[in-house]
Amino acid sequence: MAKTQLGARVDEDVAELAKKRAADLGLSIGDYLARLVQDDASGLRARAVDAAARFLAEH
């Protein structure tokens, strides 16, 4: 893996897949990566709220 203009060390195949997926969605690679991070953060938040609700229901 070599450092690329993406600013991270990524496998060329992974970078190419991300670029193609971004293009399919009509997004720049930066916007696509930002969406992935936002989706992941939303998922983490939802799991944390669910865990808190289960804890409160049990106690």
FENLINSUL-V461400 format. One record per residue. RES is the residue in three letters. SS is DSSP state (~ for helix, > for strand, _ for the rest). Layout:
BEGIN
RES/SS
RES/SS
END
This chain:
BEGIN
MET/_
ALA/>
LYS/>
THR/_
GLN/_
LEU/_
GLY/_
ALA/_
ARG/>
VAL/>
ASP/_
GLU/~
ASP/~
VAL/~
ALA/~
GLU/~
LEU/~
ALA/~
LYS/~
LYS/~
ARG/~
ALA/~
ALA/~
ASP/~
LEU/_
GLY/_
LEU/_
SER/_
ILE/~
GLY/~
ASP/~
TYR/~
LEU/~
ALA/~
ARG/~
LEU/~
VAL/~
GLN/~
ASP/~
ASP/~
ALA/~
SER/~
GLY/~
LEU/~
ARG/~
ALA/~
ARG/~
ALA/~
VAL/~
ASP/~
ALA/~
ALA/~
ALA/~
ARG/~
PHE/~
LEU/~
ALA/~
GLU/~
HIS/_
END
